[in-house]
Amino acid sequence: MDVLTAIKTRASAVRLTAPGPTPAQLDEILKAGIQAPDHGRLQPWRFVVLCGDDRKILAKAMADMQRRKTPDAPADEIERTGLKALRAPTILVVAARITPSPKIPDVEQIVAAGAATQNMFLAAHGLGLGAMWKTGGAAYDSQVKAAIGLQSSDHIVAYLYLGTPATPGTPRENTLDGYVIRR
Ligand SMILES: Cc1cc2nc3c(=O)[nH]c(=O)nc-3n(C[C@H](O)[C@H](O)[C@H](O)COP(=O)(O)O)c2cc1C
C-alpha cells in the first residue's frame, strides 16, 4: 500500500482479534517506528511489546490501579478495567524517555515518540492489520509503568493495540473547510 493510501484509509479498529502481527510483521512495524523524525536523533522512544500471557502483567497492573483509585468500586468494574489489556493479541506500549537537553525540549522528544507511534500505526495498517491508539489513566500511573518495565519519569504516549480487525473502523470524511490555502 502506498503511503497516501495508507494515510487516507487509516482508522482505529472497533474490535480486534487474533492473530496479532507475526514476528516478521512486528519487526517491520518497529522499524517503521524508528524512522520517525526525531530532533537531534536522541531516539527518545522506548517500546514494550506484550503478547500472549505477558498482556496479563498489564491487565493486573490496570486492575490494581483502578482498585487503588476507586477502592469502593464493584469487583466487576475493576475486572473490566483489567480486561481492556486483553482486547487485542498484541500491545505495543510506546513511551518517551527524555534526555535532558538545552537544545531539544522535552515536548519535542515526546512528539517524536508520537510520530513513531503514527508510523507504526500506518505500517500495521499497510500490512493489513488493525490498530487502536489508547492512553487513559494507565498511561500516567507510576505503578503501571513499573509493572511493564518503564521508569516513572517515562511518558507513555500510546498503548497501540494490534491485531486482526474483527470490526474495522471507518476512515473519517475529511474536508479542508476552514483552511486557507494560497497558491
Ligand atoms: C495521544 C492519543 C491518545 C489517545 N487516547 C485515547 C484513549 O485513551 N481512548 C480513546 O478512546 N481514544 C484515544 N485516542 C483517540 C483514538 O486513538 C482515535 O484516533 C480517535 O478515536 C479517532 O478515531 P480514528 O483513529 O478512527 O480516526 C487517542 C489518540 C491519541 C493521538
The ligand as an SDF file (V2000), in Angstrom:
LIG
                    3D

 31 33  0  0  0  0  0  0  0  0999 V2000
   -2.2000   10.5080   22.1640 C   0  0  0  0  0  0  0  0  0  0  0  0
   -3.5540    9.9000   21.9130 C   0  0  0  0  0  0  0  0  0  0  0  0
   -4.2220    9.2650   22.9260 C   0  0  0  0  0  0  0  0  0  0  0  0
   -5.4790    8.7130   22.7360 C   0  0  0  0  0  0  0  0  0  0  0  0
   -6.1060    8.0750   23.7660 N   0  0  0  0  0  0  0  0  0  0  0  0
   -7.3270    7.5300   23.5730 C   0  0  0  0  0  0  0  0  0  0  0  0
   -7.9870    6.8210   24.6130 C   0  0  0  0  0  0  0  0  0  0  0  0
   -7.4510    6.6430   25.7070 O   0  0  0  0  0  0  0  0  0  0  0  0
   -9.2230    6.3410   24.3820 N   0  0  0  0  0  0  0  0  0  0  0  0
   -9.8310    6.5000   23.1730 C   0  0  0  0  0  0  0  0  0  0  0  0
  -10.9620    6.0360   23.0210 O   0  0  0  0  0  0  0  0  0  0  0  0
   -9.2380    7.1550   22.1640 N   0  0  0  0  0  0  0  0  0  0  0  0
   -7.9900    7.6560   22.3250 C   0  0  0  0  0  0  0  0  0  0  0  0
   -7.3790    8.3250   21.2960 N   0  0  0  0  0  0  0  0  0  0  0  0
   -8.1050    8.5780   20.0330 C   0  0  0  0  0  0  0  0  0  0  0  0
   -8.2170    7.3560   19.1720 C   0  0  0  0  0  0  0  0  0  0  0  0
   -6.9810    6.6940   19.0650 O   0  0  0  0  0  0  0  0  0  0  0  0
   -8.7010    7.6790   17.7450 C   0  0  0  0  0  0  0  0  0  0  0  0
   -7.7050    8.2850   17.0000 O   0  0  0  0  0  0  0  0  0  0  0  0
   -9.9390    8.5430   17.6980 C   0  0  0  0  0  0  0  0  0  0  0  0
  -10.9520    7.9110   18.3880 O   0  0  0  0  0  0  0  0  0  0  0  0
  -10.3650    8.8290   16.2550 C   0  0  0  0  0  0  0  0  0  0  0  0
  -10.6120    7.6400   15.5640 O   0  0  0  0  0  0  0  0  0  0  0  0
   -9.7890    7.2430   14.2550 P   0  0  0  0  0  0  0  0  0  0  0  0
   -8.3970    6.8190   14.6990 O   0  0  0  0  0  0  0  0  0  0  0  0
  -10.5540    6.0920   13.6590 O   0  0  0  0  0  0  0  0  0  0  0  0
   -9.7520    8.4260   13.3570 O   0  0  0  0  0  0  0  0  0  0  0  0
   -6.0870    8.8240   21.4640 C   0  0  0  0  0  0  0  0  0  0  0  0
   -5.4000    9.4380   20.4100 C   0  0  0  0  0  0  0  0  0  0  0  0
   -4.1330    9.9550   20.6240 C   0  0  0  0  0  0  0  0  0  0  0  0
   -3.4060   10.6170   19.4680 C   0  0  0  0  0  0  0  0  0  0  0  0
  1  2  1  0
  2  3  1  0
  2 30  2  0
  3  4  2  0
  4  5  1  0
  4 28  1  0
  5  6  2  0
  6  7  1  0
  6 13  1  0
  7  8  2  0
  7  9  1  0
  9 10  1  0
 10 11  2  0
 10 12  1  0
 12 13  2  0
 13 14  1  0
 14 15  1  0
 14 28  1  0
 15 16  1  0
 16 17  1  0
 16 18  1  0
 18 19  1  0
 18 20  1  0
 20 21  1  0
 20 22  1  0
 22 23  1  0
 23 24  1  0
 24 25  2  0
 24 26  1  0
 24 27  1  0
 28 29  2  0
 29 30  1  0
 30 31  1  0
M  END
$$$$
